[in-house]
């Protein structure tokens, strides 16, 4: 794709509406909802309040990293459970932590290209239901046992059984590790914290801020238009993200020991994202569908970008994905009103902020003439993030897009940029617009794009280098 051409340039892509479940912190056992349960409960009221029939949707796209054994092609399972016509196709996408954003991007590209007009897309994950697996040696023993014949054959096979074979392989821990570089995601966070001199105190301060922001947002009703309540089989009702610790403090977090580097590390359970279950959906539509049904418009998807980098530095992926979007839309960091950078780790978000304002990093890693610019942290993850509310990996990409759309509406702001780091060494980002920013305090105006000499100069330098 031409680096100077926005992703959705053929036809505009609008977000009609969206919803999500509360994010439920894993409690050391399988939670009350499977991934498809979460997807269904998140979408029921969303679909019911729109003047659209199931047959009018062109497709359903859902991101999920670890669907259960009864949820193969979980998008199709969820769509059928939601009452979609059998004729409406559905498919599942997987891009690790950005699977939800990949689902939205895949749907938006189909609308922009004219292949579709109306799509339900999003992400779901029940991390508490991540599988426990047998070791390969145990699988081989079971295969031998199934082939053994007679008392002698079975006795010989039984003698080869060892207690060690029963030790489970924890799917979640394997999934949060990178086999290519042999590092866990937490170890990659330690790498970039060291690279940008992010201290333990800085991480803990950001973590405390994340909890305080989420607590304040919950008290003020910020999420009332996003969250659909969950009702478990035992009658328990879940209405809010339950991982928030409003009483968190730097002093309390300082008592926690490092998890991934026990002697010299800075990353702890307190400044990392929580293991969480949740789902989020968006309804995307073309202009013709908006006009035909007189649908509301929550916002517009303007551009997206995906980038790769060293897997051992995977937390910096947002920097590599956001920078091309800023360049080809002729924007500076000051033209972005609000930012959502998924909080896989507090130190990872802080490292991304430092990288964007580093001349050295932007020159050497992004082939730019100098720093992209400094993000105003007051406009970054303003209502908390993964550290406080959790990071259900398949859903987070859709959740941050949904929340950023509501933030732009609530603040009467024009532009937002959502991004995630991705295990395996990637980054994803999406540029979002509020098409009706009407506050007198909105100094951005309604221009299609704000000129930025700084970014233009960097684009020219990049072109010359290539």
MONOR-V37866 format. One record per backbone hydrogen bond with DSSP energy under -0.5 kcal/mol. CO is the residue of the C=O (numbers start at 1). NH is the residue of the N-H. Records with the same first field share a line. If there is no record, write none. Layout:
CO->NH  NH
//
This chain:
2->5
6->9
13->301
14->16  285
15->298  299
17->283
19->281
20->228
22->24
23->25  242
24->277
29->27
34->38
35->39
36->40
37->41
38->42
39->43
40->43  44
43->47
44->48
45->49
47->50
50->52
53->56
54->57
58->89
59->120
60->91
61->122
62->93
63->124
68->71
71->74
73->76  77
74->78
75->79
76->80
77->81
78->82
79->84
80->83
85->88
87->89
89->60
91->62
93->64
95->98
96->95  99
98->102
99->103
100->104
101->105
102->106
103->107
104->108
105->109
106->110
107->111
108->112
109->113
110->115  116
111->114
117->286
118->58  59
119->121  284
120->61
121->282
122->63
123->280
125->127  278
126->129
127->130
131->171
133->169
135->139
136->140
137->141
138->142
139->143
140->144
141->145
142->146
143->147
144->148
149->153
150->154
151->155
152->156
153->157
154->158
155->159
156->160
157->160
158->161
162->165
163->166
164->167
165->135
168->170
169->133  171
170->174
171->175
172->176
174->177
176->185
177->179
178->182  183
183->178
184->188
185->189
186->190
187->191
188->192
189->193
190->194
191->195
192->196
193->198
194->197
197->199
199->203
200->204
201->205
202->206
203->207
204->208
205->209
206->210
207->211
208->212
209->213
210->214
211->215
212->216
213->217
214->218
215->219
216->220
217->221  222
218->221
221->224
223->226  227
226->20
228->22
230->232  238
232->235
236->232
237->239
238->230
245->248
249->253
250->254
252->255
253->256
261->265
266->268
267->259  260
268->271
269->272
271->346
274->276  391
275->26
276->127
277->24
278->125
279->21
280->123
281->19
282->121  284
283->16  17
284->119
285->14
286->290
287->291
288->292
289->293
290->294  295
299->15
300->302  433
301->13
302->8
303->431
305->429
307->427
310->313
311->314
313->316
314->317  422
316->319  320
317->321
318->322
319->323
320->324
321->325
322->326
323->327
324->328
325->329
326->331
327->330
332->335
333->336
335->337
338->417
339->381
340->342  419
342->344
344->273
345->349
346->350
347->351
348->352
349->353
350->354
351->355
352->356
353->357
355->358
356->372  373
357->359
358->362
359->363
360->364
361->365  366
362->366  368
363->367
372->333
373->375
375->377
376->379
377->380
379->339  381
381->384
384->383
385->388  389  390
386->274  390
391->393
392->395  396
393->100
395->398  399
396->400
397->401
398->402
399->403
400->404
401->405
402->406
403->407
404->408
405->409
406->410
407->411
408->412  413
409->412
414->434
415->337  338
416->432
417->340
418->430
419->342
420->428
422->425  426
425->309
426->422
427->307
428->420
429->305
430->418
431->302  303
432->416
433->300  435
434->437
436->438
439->442
441->443
442->445
444->447
452->456
453->457
454->458
455->459
456->460
457->461
458->462
459->463
460->464
461->465
462->466
//
